[in-house]
Amino acid sequence: MTSDSSPSAVPRGVPAAPDLAPKQRVHTIDRANRATVTDATVFRFRLYVAGDAQHSVEALVNLYDICRRLLPNRHEIEVVDLFLEPARAVEDGVSVTPALMKLSPAPVLTILGTLNQTQIVVQTLGLRIP
């Protein structure tokens, strides 16, 4: 019978401590399917919100700000209020709001939350800060 003497080993019969580190959802981007982005490329977004809930309003304001600064005249935003269109949530597979889908250019991706971490959102969307 061997015993593991590493500091992270948990003695037999003792439950392991829960992992308290925050979980992050990481999306792998397939670079081969990434569209070529030029200064004329139009970005299409769909933002799922829950009425005028605080986080939904924050996400909308933050998205408009990012688009105004980095994509002037090169963006389209569709806002889907799941209180008004609940079937759309099921159809589109959305269970959390606010949720931003970048529809084009490829790849399609989803970002959850208020979009308040601008640098991370910009990087995830593949935008360049001038």
Order of alpha helices (4+ residues) and beta strands (2+ residues): beta-alpha-beta-alpha-beta-beta-alpha
